[in-house]
Amino acid sequence: MTWQGVAQIFVLLAAVAVLARVMGGYMFRVFEGGHTFLDPVLVPVERTVYRLCGMRADEEMRWTVYLRNLLIVNAVGFVLLFALLGLQQFLPLNPAHQPRVPFWVSVNTAVSFVTNTNWQVYAGETTLSYLSQIWLTVQQFVSPVTGICLFLVIARGFARHQTGTLGNFWHDFVRALLWVALPLAILGAIVLVALGSPQNFSAYVHATTLQGGHQLIAQGPVASMTSIMQLGDNGGGFFNMNAAQPYAGPNVVALVVQLLLGFAVPAGCIYLFGKMIGDVRQSWAFYAVMAIMFLAGALLLYHSEAVGNPIINHLGAAGQSNWVGKETRFGIGSTSLFENSTTAISWGSVAASNDSLTPLGGMVTLFNMMTGEVIFGSWGVGMVGMIAYAVLAVFLAGLMVGRTPEYLGKKIESFEVKMSVLAMIVPSFVILILAAISVLSGAGRAGIFNPGPHGLSEVLYAFSSGVGNNGSAFGGLNSASPWYSATVGLAMLLGRFPMYIPLVAMAGALARKQRIPVTAGTFPTHTPLFVGLLTGTVVVVGALLFFPALALGPLAEQFVMQAGHVF
């Protein structure tokens, strides 16, 4: 480890804190009736959209109606994308004459991009036409926007009282798309083009290598897809190599730009929550919890990769970092930081081969996802998960002092606790159950290319990535097989929508309650004590649920590696 590598972690956290303040203030004005510098251009566009689609954006909705509209948008997105992938050989913008995408891969991909997972069981440049890639880009706008709509409902549940409504889905959806997603994606694409990413519809280039061989180099609308991929915390890249591909990540500056794009909206949601409830101190308490967990993961992953494999050190290459699967342009420090960031956020973009990480390094990325990706998380979904943990934390605090728990002026009763626990437990059980079935079944074992604990880590990572709507892969797994295409697709669905329903129901219940005044007996939720309690709740719940699986996977592999064996 170097001081520069450690310093960049703290610099990134400081930059994210600034992003939180700037983006949160901007989004508060967008969604809660303020004025922005884009209003003169976008307000007429917004009105035109409402008129053409027959929407009434001024009607308040109950939580059931809001959720129904959100699910309809996702269902329509699935049908359109599935049909496009199956018919791409008959459609235009297909210069490489790509055939139709196989059925199970089409199902998996459609589910993936609807749930903002963007798990890719194909190589984009060798499987999809330009039209298919463009439509994936469309879905990369829509899926994160539906996530932030969920967050807005939860925030209004705490901000409002004695009401049965939680806003208007179409108002939130259109404004998130026009005021947040489109401007930032365009700006990001322009910056990436300036840094060297291509943006065209040209045919693939035939090149002759130095050895005299022939290579087919894909081009296309790379910068625009990379921009919204990173901004929307989507992860599905134009190229199979993702951010490590020189067109997608031309240099280390482009990598930093992509990091900032990925953090922008999740960080903004932290501050936006405080603004909506009228107490920004709560925002900084959440930020502190996320920063502590992010810092711990980043340092452990960086240390593990910098120390490297002890077996190689014993062979006379002492002090060598683990460069296997890394992009040498970025170095160990930047690559480790990127990998920690994209699994802490529900992101999934990669700048290295996760399968080549050391066992402890791989465990960090695994645990980031197993927590529900609440360490910043994607567009609002990470904050929603952290709020669910906060409800559980104040419930535990109430049990310890024998007092009915309160949180942000609302009495927390059995219904709210049950909904919070349900949103946390169901996705966790999906990971463990599907992983257990996969290692027990012949079809599941047939797709595992590595034996021993490393193979188990690969299976756990696949389902953690699916349930956490992350989209990155460990490698070493035949994820395109019918078994894993179907089961990971199921994991993506169960990781997204079963989380929506109980939490939106909780928001509806909270909005109907009276506000409770703060008294001397109220447990303050903006202090270091609460930060410690909430951090402990996230870590302990994650450890209780997943420690046995992690002990059999990455931890077992680490101990065996120390003894001189690899898999």
Secondary structure, 3 states (H helix, E strand, C coil): CCHHHHHHHHHHHHHHHHHHHHHHHHHHHHHCCCCCCCHHHHHHHHHHHHHHHCCCCCCCCCHHHHHHHHHHHHHHHHHHHHHHHHCHHHCCCCCCCCCCCCHHHHHHHHHHHHCCCCCCCCCHHHHCCHHHHHHHHHHHHHHHHHHHHHHHHHHHHHHCCCCCCCCCHHHHHHHHHHHHHHHHHHHHHHHHHHHCCCCCCCCCEEEECCCCCEEEECCCCHHHHHHHHHHCCCCCCCCCCHHHCCCCCCCHHHHHHHHHHHHHHHHHHHHHHHHHHCCHHHHHHHHHHHHHHHHHHHHHHHHHHHHCCHHHHHCCCCCCCCCCCECCCCHHHHHHHHHHHHHHCCCCCCCECHHHCCHHHHHHHHHHHHCCCCCCCCCCHHHHHHHHHHHHHHHHHHHHHCCCCEECCEECCHHHHHHHHHHHHHHHHHHHHHHHHHHHCHHHHHCECCCHHHHHHHHHHHHHHHHCCCCCCCCCECCCCHHHHHHHHHHHHHHHHHHHHHHHHHHHHHHCCCCCCCCCCCCCCCCHHHHHHHHHHHHHHHHHHHHHHHHHHHHHHHHHHHCCCCC
